[in-house]
Protein backbone atom coordinates (compact mmCIF):
# COMPACT_ATOMS: atom_id res chain seq x y z
CA UNK A 1 0.00 0.00 0.00
CA UNK A 2 1.38 3.41 -0.94
CA UNK A 3 0.99 6.44 1.27
CA UNK A 4 0.79 9.81 -0.46
CA UNK A 5 1.75 12.98 1.37
CA UNK A 6 0.04 16.08 0.03
CA UNK A 7 2.34 19.11 -0.15
CA UNK A 8 1.49 22.62 0.92
CA UNK A 9 -0.38 24.95 -1.37
CA UNK A 10 2.63 26.93 -2.54
CA UNK A 11 1.94 29.97 -0.38
CA UNK A 12 5.31 29.37 1.28
CA UNK A 13 7.25 29.61 -1.97
CA UNK A 14 5.49 32.89 -2.74
CA UNK A 15 7.41 34.71 0.00
CA UNK A 16 10.30 32.45 1.00
CA UNK A 17 13.81 32.49 -0.33
CA UNK A 18 16.69 30.21 0.65
CA UNK A 19 17.95 32.54 3.40
CA UNK A 20 14.55 32.98 5.05
CA UNK A 21 13.84 29.27 4.64
CA UNK A 22 17.07 28.38 6.45
CA UNK A 23 16.17 30.72 9.33
CA UNK A 24 12.76 29.04 9.70
CA UNK A 25 14.35 25.57 9.54
CA UNK A 26 16.99 26.53 12.12
CA UNK A 27 14.33 27.90 14.49
CA UNK A 28 12.21 24.77 14.02
CA UNK A 29 15.17 22.53 14.89
CA UNK A 30 16.07 24.72 17.90
CA UNK A 31 12.46 24.51 19.04
CA UNK A 32 12.57 20.70 18.81
CA UNK A 33 15.89 20.49 20.66
CA UNK A 34 14.49 22.56 23.52
CA UNK A 35 10.91 21.21 23.29
CA UNK A 36 9.77 24.83 23.32
CA UNK A 37 7.09 25.91 20.85
CA UNK A 38 7.68 29.62 21.55
CA UNK A 39 10.99 29.51 19.66
CA UNK A 40 9.35 28.47 16.37
CA UNK A 41 5.94 30.10 16.72
CA UNK A 42 6.96 33.63 15.55
CA UNK A 43 8.48 32.16 12.38
CA UNK A 44 5.28 30.50 11.21
CA UNK A 45 3.00 33.20 9.88
CA UNK A 46 -0.74 33.13 9.29
CA UNK A 47 -1.42 31.33 6.03
CA UNK A 48 1.54 28.96 6.38
CA UNK A 49 0.51 25.37 5.98
CA UNK A 50 2.75 22.57 7.25
CA UNK A 51 1.73 18.91 7.36
CA UNK A 52 -1.50 19.98 5.65
CA UNK A 53 -2.40 21.93 8.78
CA UNK A 54 -3.02 25.62 9.20
CA UNK A 55 -0.72 27.57 11.52
CA UNK A 56 -2.68 27.08 14.75
CA UNK A 57 -3.34 23.38 14.15
CA UNK A 58 0.31 22.66 13.25
CA UNK A 59 1.60 24.56 16.28
CA UNK A 60 -0.85 22.68 18.52
CA UNK A 61 0.36 19.34 17.13
CA UNK A 62 3.99 20.35 17.70
CA UNK A 63 3.18 21.52 21.24
CA UNK A 64 1.49 18.17 21.85
CA UNK A 65 4.69 16.33 20.89
CA UNK A 66 6.70 18.53 23.26
CA UNK A 67 4.15 18.21 26.08
CA UNK A 68 4.24 14.41 25.79
CA UNK A 69 8.01 14.52 26.28
CA UNK A 70 7.70 16.79 29.33
CA UNK A 71 4.84 14.87 30.93
CA UNK A 72 6.33 11.42 30.53
CA UNK A 73 9.91 12.26 31.46
CA UNK A 74 8.89 14.06 34.67
CA UNK A 75 12.52 14.98 35.14
CA UNK A 76 15.47 16.47 33.41
CA UNK A 77 15.79 15.22 29.85
CA UNK A 78 18.13 15.74 26.94
CA UNK A 79 17.24 15.98 23.26
CA UNK A 80 19.74 14.88 20.63
CA UNK A 81 19.29 15.64 16.93
CA UNK A 82 20.26 12.84 14.56
CA UNK A 83 20.21 13.25 10.80
CA UNK A 84 18.40 10.29 9.27
CA UNK A 85 16.39 9.38 6.18
CA UNK A 86 12.79 8.36 5.64
CA UNK A 87 12.23 4.68 4.95
CA UNK A 88 8.47 5.03 4.51
CA UNK A 89 6.19 7.26 2.46
CA UNK A 90 8.91 9.79 1.56
CA UNK A 91 11.63 7.20 1.14
CA UNK A 92 15.13 8.60 0.90
CA UNK A 93 14.33 12.16 2.00
CA UNK A 94 16.25 13.70 4.90
CA UNK A 95 14.68 13.44 8.35
CA UNK A 96 15.53 15.23 11.57
CA UNK A 97 15.30 12.60 14.31
CA UNK A 98 15.09 13.87 17.89
CA UNK A 99 16.02 11.30 20.52
CA UNK A 100 14.98 11.95 24.13
CA UNK A 101 17.07 10.53 26.96
CA UNK A 102 16.62 10.75 30.71
CA UNK A 103 19.72 10.23 32.82
CA UNK A 104 21.46 8.81 29.76
CA UNK A 105 18.76 6.19 29.08
CA UNK A 106 16.54 6.14 25.99
CA UNK A 107 13.10 7.54 26.70
CA UNK A 108 11.36 8.35 23.43
CA UNK A 109 11.82 10.00 20.07
CA UNK A 110 10.11 11.99 17.37
CA UNK A 111 11.09 12.97 13.85
CA UNK A 112 10.19 15.54 11.23
CA UNK A 113 10.86 15.60 7.54
CA UNK A 114 11.87 19.10 6.44
CA UNK A 115 11.14 19.20 2.73
CA UNK A 116 13.02 21.75 0.64
CA UNK A 117 13.46 22.40 -3.05
CA UNK A 118 16.44 24.42 -4.28
CA UNK A 119 17.00 25.58 -0.69
CA UNK A 120 13.42 26.85 -0.31
CA UNK A 121 11.23 25.32 2.40
CA UNK A 122 8.21 23.46 1.02
CA UNK A 123 6.87 21.59 4.04
CA UNK A 124 7.57 20.24 7.51
CA UNK A 125 5.79 17.06 8.57
CA UNK A 126 6.01 14.18 11.02
CA UNK A 127 7.88 11.07 10.01
CA UNK A 128 7.27 7.77 11.79
CA UNK A 129 9.31 5.46 9.59
CA UNK A 130 12.94 6.50 9.44
CA UNK A 131 16.30 4.80 9.56
CA UNK A 132 17.22 4.22 13.19
CA UNK A 133 13.74 4.57 14.65
CA UNK A 134 12.91 2.46 17.66
CA UNK A 135 10.42 -0.32 16.96
CA UNK A 136 7.91 -2.01 19.22
CA UNK A 137 6.47 -5.46 18.66
CA UNK A 138 2.78 -5.93 19.37
CA UNK A 139 0.33 -8.79 19.09
CA UNK A 140 2.50 -11.75 20.07
CA UNK A 141 1.16 -11.76 23.64
CA UNK A 142 -2.39 -12.16 22.25
CA UNK A 143 -1.54 -15.27 20.26
CA UNK A 144 -1.34 -13.28 17.03
CA UNK A 145 1.60 -12.94 14.68
CA UNK A 146 3.80 -10.12 15.97
CA UNK A 147 3.66 -6.79 14.18
CA UNK A 148 6.44 -4.22 14.33
CA UNK A 149 5.50 -0.56 14.52
CA UNK A 150 7.45 2.63 15.08
CA UNK A 151 7.70 3.40 18.81
CA UNK A 152 6.97 7.09 18.10
CA UNK A 153 3.74 6.14 16.30
CA UNK A 154 2.77 3.82 19.17
CA UNK A 155 3.49 6.58 21.70
CA UNK A 156 1.57 9.14 19.65
CA UNK A 157 -1.43 6.81 19.63
CA UNK A 158 -1.34 7.15 23.41
CA UNK A 159 -0.45 3.54 24.04
CA UNK A 160 1.55 2.55 27.10
CA UNK A 161 4.78 1.16 25.77
CA UNK A 162 6.54 0.65 29.09
CA UNK A 163 5.68 -3.06 28.95
CA UNK A 164 6.83 -3.54 25.37
CA UNK A 165 10.33 -4.63 24.49
CA UNK A 166 11.89 -2.09 22.19
CA UNK A 167 14.44 -3.23 19.64
N, C-alpha and C positions, 0 to 999 in steps of 0.2 A: 504494500500500500504506500503510495506517495503522499507526502504532506507538502502542501503549497503554502508558502508564506507570502502574504500580500504586502507589497511595499507601500510606503507613504505616498501621498498624493502628488508630491513634487513641490509643495509649498516651501519646503526646506531649501531646495536648490534655487528657488527664486531669489533668496537673500543671502545664502551662504557662499563663502569662498573657502579655499583651503585653510587659510589662516584662522578664520572664525570657526570653522569646523573643528580644527585641532584644539582650540580653546574649549569648545563645548565638550569634546571627547575627554580632554584632560580633566575638566571639572567633574564629568561623570565618573571617571575612574577614581578621582580623589574622594568623591562622595561615597563610592562603594568601599574604598579602603577604610574610611572612617565611619561607615554606616550612618551617614548624616545627610539627610535629604536637603537640608538648607544650603549645602554647598552647590548642588546642581540646580536647584529650583530657579534661581534668577536667570539661568542660561537657557531655560526652556520657555519660549514666549508663547503667548496665546496664538493658537492656530497651528503650532507644531503638533505633529502626529507621529509618535513612536509606538511600535508594536501594535499598530492599528488602533491606538487609543489617543484620545484628546489629552491635552496637557494635564488637566486635573486627574483624570483616570490613570494616566501613566505614572504620575508622581505618587498617587495613592498606592499603586501596585509596587512601586519601588520602596516606598515607606513601609509597606507590609513585609517585604523581604527583610529590610533592616530591623524592623520591630521583632520579627521572628528570631533573628540572631540574638537580639538583646534580651528577649524574654527567656529563651531557652538556655542561654549561657549563664545568666544570673551571676556573672562574675566578670572579671577582667578577661578580655578576649583579644586575639590578634587576627588581623586579616592580611593574607598574603595574596598578591596578584600573580597568576601564572598564565603565560601566553599559551593558548591551546588552539585546537581546530575543531570545528563541528564535524561530527561523524553521523549526523542525522539528516534533517530536512534541508540544511544548507551546507551539505558536505564539502569540506575543504576550506571553508571560510574561516577567518581568524576569530577566535573567541577569547574574551577576557574571563578567566576562571578565578574566582575569589574563594580561597580556602580559609575557613574559620578554625582556629585552634584555641583551646583553653588550657592554660598551664602546659603548653607544648603538645597536647593530645588533640587529635582530629575531633572536631565537633560537627561541622556541617560545611556546606559549600553552596555557591550559586554562580551562575555564569551569564554573561550577556554577549551577544554578537553585535559588534559595532560595524555596520555596513557602510562602506565608503566607495565612491567612484571618482577616480582622478583626484583623490584627496578631499573630496567634498562629501560630507556626511549625508547619507541617505536614510538610515534607520538605526535604531537601537532596539534590540528585542532579546527576550530570555532565550537561553539555550539549555536544554536538558540532556543533550546527547553529544558529549564532547570527549575528546581524547583525554584520558586521565580521570574521568568522573567516577565517583564512588558508585557502586552498584549494590542494591539489596536484592535478596532472593525471597520471593513470596510464594505461597501456595503449597510447598512441600509438606508443611505441618498439617495440612488439611487433606492429605492423601491425593493431592493433585500434582501434576507435573510442575516442577519449579519454574517460575518466570523471573527473569532478571529485569529490573527497572532502575532507572537513575535514582539515587538517594535523594537528590534535590527535588525531583518530581514527587517522590513519595512524601517527603517532608512538606512540600507545598500543598499536597492534598490533605495535610493535617493529620497524617497517620503517625502513630507512635512507632518510631523505628529503634527505640532503645533495646528492644528484644530481638532485633534482626541482626544476623551476622552480616557485616559489610565486608566486601572483598578488599 
